[in-house]
Amino acid sequence: MCGQQPVDVRSSVLALVAPWASRRRRDLLELLDRVNPTITDLTQTIEQEVEKCPEAPRLMTHPGVGPLTTLALEYLPLLPS
């Protein structure tokens, strides 16, 4: 590199990526805002359904078994009810 100024690669890359990254971050946050109400509704529905399951409290005493897993286990056709 005789006589040449060192290139600051990091600054060059950040200058190119920063506008795209900012837009992508904004798009993802907007998507999150649209999806969160649906997730909340589904979570409430799952919690209401699990209350109807008499085995739910016992199943949910196991680590990692919550309402969704409990319903999945309850409705699997391979397990006796």
C-alpha positions in Angstrom: 0.0 0.0 0.0 2.7 2.5 -1.0 1.3 6.0 -0.9 -2.3 4.9 -0.5 -4.5 5.9 2.4 -5.7 2.9 4.4 -9.4 2.2 3.7 -11.7 2.1 6.7 -13.7 -0.9 5.6 -15.9 -0.9 8.6 -17.1 2.7 8.0 -17.6 2.0 4.3 -19.7 -1.1 5.1 -21.7 0.7 7.8 -22.4 3.6 5.4 -23.8 1.1 2.8 -25.8 -1.1 5.3 -27.1 1.5 7.7 -30.0 2.7 5.6 -31.1 -0.8 4.7 -30.7 -2.0 8.3 -32.8 0.9 9.6 -35.6 0.2 7.1 -35.5 -3.5 7.9 -35.6 -2.9 11.6 -38.6 -0.5 11.1 -40.4 -3.1 9.0 -39.9 -5.8 11.6 -41.2 -3.6 14.4 -44.3 -2.9 12.3 -44.8 -6.6 11.7 -44.4 -7.2 15.4 -47.1 -4.6 16.1 -49.5 -6.3 13.7 -48.8 -9.9 15.0 -48.9 -9.1 18.8 -52.7 -8.7 19.1 -53.2 -12.1 17.3 -50.7 -13.8 19.6 -52.5 -12.2 22.7 -55.9 -13.5 21.4 -54.6 -17.0 20.8 -52.9 -17.1 24.2 -56.1 -16.2 25.9 -58.1 -18.8 23.9 -55.5 -21.5 24.9 -55.7 -20.5 28.5 -59.5 -20.7 28.5 -59.4 -24.1 26.8 -56.9 -25.5 29.2 -59.1 -24.6 32.1 -61.7 -27.1 30.7 -59.1 -29.9 30.9 -59.2 -31.8 34.2 -55.7 -33.2 33.8 -54.1 -29.8 33.0 -53.0 -28.8 36.5 -51.1 -32.1 37.0 -49.6 -32.0 33.5 -48.4 -28.4 34.0 -46.5 -29.3 37.2 -43.8 -30.8 34.9 -41.0 -28.3 33.9 -41.6 -26.9 30.4 -45.2 -28.0 30.1 -47.5 -25.1 29.8 -51.0 -24.6 28.5 -50.1 -25.2 24.9 -48.2 -28.4 25.5 -51.0 -29.5 27.8 -53.6 -29.0 25.1 -51.4 -30.8 22.5 -51.1 -33.8 24.8 -54.8 -33.8 25.6 -55.8 -33.8 22.0 -53.3 -36.2 20.6 -55.3 -39.2 19.3 -52.5 -41.7 20.3 -52.9 -41.1 24.0 -55.8 -42.5 26.0 -58.1 -39.9 27.4 
